[in-house]
Amino acid sequence: SQQGEEDPQALSIQEGENATMNCSYKTSINNLQWYRQNSGRGLVHLILIRSNEREKHSGRLRVTLDTSKKSSSLLITASRAADTASYFCATLNYGQNFVFGPGTRLSVLP
Amino acid sequence: DAGVIQSPRHEVTEMGQEVTLRCKPISGHNSLFWYRQTMMRGLELLIYFNNNVPIDDSGMPEDRFSAKMPNASFSTLKIQPSEPRDSAVYFCASSPRTGESAKNIQYFGAGTRLSVL
């Protein structure tokens, strides 16, 4: 099974609302990363959070990490139609294994 | 900067044919990664290079797959012979870092959509 597992698999919200996506993993990690993929395009790196960090911000993005629960969340505030994309978490463990989760498809409706 | 450039964008071939996917990393980047994305298996890391040297090819599914990086500005992923189950989107990514931190930030190309009939 995959190291990172996002939930929900799909999420639809109205423009202006906040979107929260979760990622769970199984083994100890060095860091966890979030990527965005627009339809038909490559992935874009959004943010990296290290295992000794609990929260990180980048613009409208807020990422939390709970290593005791082996989970992370990505919050997008004040969503826009342009945020419509698939969002993936990826974990890097100490054995240098780098694994992507299956992703969450976010639809932001105007 | 043009970003990571992959070619072709789309490839349709028949089972048994040889397929070669190409990647030009961002100039100055020292690490290069090949991924495969399918609905069933998601994104899988196939192989990655540091300074043109293959570091980890444990994700390469079979001997039918091979990857080379003859110089810092070019890499190929070859499938010979191709099979229908190889149909997927193949991504190349590069990183300005080497070693353990190379996986901390990657820049992806737009991908090659491969269909094997």
Interface residues (C-beta under 8 A of the other chain):
Chain A: Q2 N31 Q33 G40 R41 G42 L43 V44 H45 L48 F88 L92 Q96 F98 V99 F100 G101 P102 G103
Chain B: V4 G42 L43 E44 L45 D56 F91 A93 E100 K103 N104 I105 Q106 Y107 F108 G109 A110 G111
